[in-house]
């Protein structure tokens, strides 16, 4: 069995203070993909650089206290790649890839467009450059799992208040259509939805810090593991862990048969 976890930390130092490491160690995951580190390399403690004896790889944003992604792995990868296009989004620390044999695991953090129209335009630019990159990944012929915070709820089933959010970033028609093209045109598979096609409230992975969203379960499913068909078919279990909170996101845990 291969266990992969994806978790937006909303700050690695904040999550550390909420005991994310002891929890992660208990999970016995093979690979853990992290997003939103909000830290520079110099901010990372020795424990963060060797968490529970795992190998760690981080792609930090150039801007302090912003974005950043990471991968922890039990096995030393054959190759690690930071960034995907050498452009504006690599400077924001949004992509890191680790190769293990014929499997690649990628930690991904899409821009949020909720703070301003400028950031929404940046998000659209990201979608424009990332779509051909995903096509190129498929052309490699490898098994691939893209883990992360995509900042898009794909369908009405994926958020509590879908009617009132149709003009809001994260549920815009253009964003949802882009996700549909990823699945329908490129052949990627939404692993959680493959295993749980009809689950609503239990599927949410993010809750706003406003208005008692967590207490009322007014959530969004914006964290995904999106995989090549062969890898997705090997998934036997997917869980969103909510018994403890390390962030405004919940960890997404998926178990795969060994490929």
C-alpha angles and dihedrals in degrees: 000000000000118000119200124182129192121197135169102212098193085218124356092224091051092048090047090058088053091056099254092153098059088047092049091049091054091054093064089212121177093213131015119192116203131195136188098027092170088199142101123231090257090057093060117102123220087257091056090050093053105025110188088336093302125136112254132204125181135188105195126193118249088231113079119248093010139116117313131154136217145185128213117194137178091213123055106250120237089228139002123203123193115204131357112228111019089237139109095304096054086060087056094056099238105143138046127164131196123192122210112179106299093346126089122191118195129193110209135183116187118204119263116231097193098097099061146343088256091059091046089055089049088052091053089050089052092052090050094054097036097054094067089043090057088049090053090050090055090050090059089074092223130129106257137183118194108199127186158069106318094177089220128104103209104204141012089263089061099071137036101231102035096150094058094043101056092106095041129097111265094037103046116137091241092053093047091047089052090054091049090054090051089057103032102036103029098034100234116152129225097225098199092050091048089059097034108029097166105031115125122168096021089055097064116115103178135046127186116244088230130088101006091290093159094048091048094038092236092160147152131221101224101136115085146170103215114187146178111267095256093051093044090052089056093058111110103169137022125184135176106213114221105154091098131022123225097160143354084279128067123227116257111215121192128180118206131188111249111271 
